[in-house]
Structure formats: C-alpha cells, structure tokens
C-alpha cells in the first residue's frame, strides 16, 4: 500500500462515484475501505475526496463516504454480509469440534 500513487486512488474514487454497476461499485467500495484503513493511503483518499477535479460539495462527499462505509447502503452491504458470514463460521467451529470430539469418544467406547 505504501507505493500506491495518489492518482491511482483518485481514479478509483472517481470510478466509484461515476459507476452505476452494482457489483463493480461493491468491489470499488471494498477497495476504498482498504485504502482508508491503511495509514499511508488514508490521507491520500481524503485528499482525493477534496480534489477540485471531482467538484464535490460537502453533502456529496458525505453521501459518498456513507455509501462506502454504511452497512445500510448497497456498497456497505457486501462488507456487512462478509462480516456476518465470518461470525457464523466462527460460531460453527466450536460446535463442529465438539461434535467431532463426541463422535471420537463414542467410537472409542
């Protein structure tokens, strides 16, 4: 992430803002969230939002940020679904391990 140029981040954000294809927007939102979480690229993303070439007012910036990060929006739903699936897998692990342990105990008898 340290080598991602500001122009690339700007291009990703610009594509997100202008693209209406739902699966593509979801993937771009995922990429923008990853960019935001990395300390070296987060300031570049903030600068991209404020770039005059996008001509976004505060309300438009806020709406874009909300769509990228809010789980109630289309782009945010994919992330929320992934988190729920991961939590469900974690919940299943102990039960599967317990069932496997019980089977082994019964077979040993």
C-alpha positions as CSV (number, residue, x, y, z in Angstrom):
1,X,0.0,0.0,0.0
2,X,2.9,2.3,0.5
3,X,3.6,2.5,-3.2
4,X,0.0,3.3,-4.3
5,X,0.2,6.7,-6.0
6,X,-2.3,9.4,-5.3
7,X,-3.5,9.5,-8.9
8,X,-4.5,5.8,-8.7
9,X,-6.5,6.4,-5.5
10,X,-8.2,9.4,-7.2
11,X,-9.0,7.3,-10.2
12,X,-10.6,4.5,-8.0
13,X,-12.7,7.1,-6.2
14,X,-13.7,8.8,-9.4
15,X,-14.7,5.5,-10.9
16,X,-16.7,4.6,-7.8
17,X,-18.6,7.9,-8.0
18,X,-19.5,7.6,-11.7
19,X,-20.1,3.8,-12.0
20,X,-23.7,2.5,-11.7
21,X,-22.9,-1.2,-12.0
22,X,-23.7,-2.6,-8.6
23,X,-21.1,-5.5,-8.4
24,X,-18.4,-3.1,-9.6
25,X,-19.4,-0.4,-7.1
26,X,-19.3,-3.1,-4.3
27,X,-15.8,-4.0,-5.3
28,X,-14.6,-0.4,-5.6
29,X,-16.1,0.3,-2.2
30,X,-14.2,-2.6,-0.7
31,X,-11.0,-1.3,-2.3
32,X,-11.7,2.2,-0.9
33,X,-12.3,0.8,2.6
34,X,-9.0,-1.0,2.4
35,X,-7.3,2.2,1.2
36,X,-8.9,4.1,4.1
37,X,-7.7,1.6,6.7
38,X,-4.0,1.8,5.7
39,X,-2.1,4.7,7.4
40,X,-0.1,5.6,4.3
41,X,-3.1,5.8,1.9
42,X,-5.8,7.2,4.1
43,X,-4.6,10.8,3.8
44,X,-4.4,10.3,0.0
45,X,-8.0,9.2,0.0
46,X,-9.0,12.2,2.0
47,X,-7.2,14.5,-0.5
48,X,-8.9,12.7,-3.4
49,X,-12.3,13.5,-1.9
50,X,-11.4,17.2,-1.6
51,X,-9.8,17.3,-5.1
52,X,-11.3,20.1,-7.2
53,X,-11.5,17.8,-10.3
54,X,-14.3,15.9,-8.6
55,X,-16.1,19.2,-7.7
56,X,-17.9,17.5,-4.8
57,X,-19.6,19.7,-2.2
58,X,-19.7,18.6,1.5
59,X,-23.1,17.0,1.0
60,X,-21.9,14.9,-1.9
61,X,-18.7,13.9,-0.1
62,X,-20.7,12.9,2.9
63,X,-23.1,10.8,0.8
64,X,-20.2,9.0,-0.9
65,X,-18.5,8.3,2.4
66,X,-21.7,7.0,3.8
67,X,-22.3,4.7,0.8
68,X,-18.7,3.3,1.1
69,X,-18.8,2.7,4.9
70,X,-22.5,2.4,5.9
71,X,-23.8,-1.2,6.0
72,X,-27.3,0.1,5.1
73,X,-26.2,1.1,1.6
74,X,-25.6,-1.2,-1.3
75,X,-21.9,-0.9,-1.2
76,X,-21.7,-1.4,2.5
77,X,-24.0,-4.4,2.4
78,X,-21.3,-6.6,0.9
79,X,-19.0,-5.9,3.8
80,X,-21.7,-6.5,6.4
81,X,-22.5,-9.8,4.7
82,X,-18.9,-10.9,4.8
83,X,-18.6,-10.0,8.5
84,X,-21.8,-11.9,9.3
85,X,-20.6,-15.0,7.3
86,X,-17.2,-14.8,9.2
87,X,-19.0,-14.6,12.5
88,X,-21.3,-17.6,11.6
89,X,-18.2,-19.6,10.6
90,X,-16.6,-18.8,13.9
91,X,-19.8,-19.9,15.8
92,X,-19.9,-23.2,13.9
93,X,-16.3,-24.0,14.6
94,X,-16.7,-24.9,18.3
95,X,-19.9,-26.9,17.6
96,X,-18.2,-28.9,14.9
97,X,-15.2,-29.5,17.2
98,X,-17.5,-30.6,20.0
99,X,-19.4,-32.9,17.7
100,X,-16.2,-34.4,16.4
101,X,-15.0,-34.9,20.0
102,X,-18.2,-36.7,20.9
103,X,-18.0,-38.9,17.9
104,X,-14.5,-39.9,18.8
105,X,-15.5,-40.7,22.3
106,X,-18.4,-42.8,21.2
107,X,-16.2,-44.7,18.7
108,X,-13.6,-45.3,21.4
109,X,-16.3,-47.0,23.6
